[in-house]
Amino acid sequence: MATFNPPKSQGLKSSTFVQPPSDRTLSFPALYDWQGEHSHDHPLFLYEEDPGLKRTIKWGEAIQGFHRATRYVRDT
């Protein structure tokens, strides 16, 4: 079976984004943790909190939220 390796074209000129390894050694949850560590200050979500007020959630902050939500679901 042939393996498809897409070209690495995303984030090449970004000072805040680091491409994760593409060798499939990371599980899906581990991939999120990896991005949180290596692209901590890279924007993940941008939305309008109030009219004219934009809010950016960066990888580092999002990962903390993912872990908090996981603990909540696990404990309930």
Secondary structure, DSSP 4 states (H G I P E B T S, - for coil): -PPP-----TTTT-SS--PPPSSS-S-HHHHHHHHHHHSTTSEEEEEEEETTEEEEEEHHHHHHHHHHHHHHHHH-
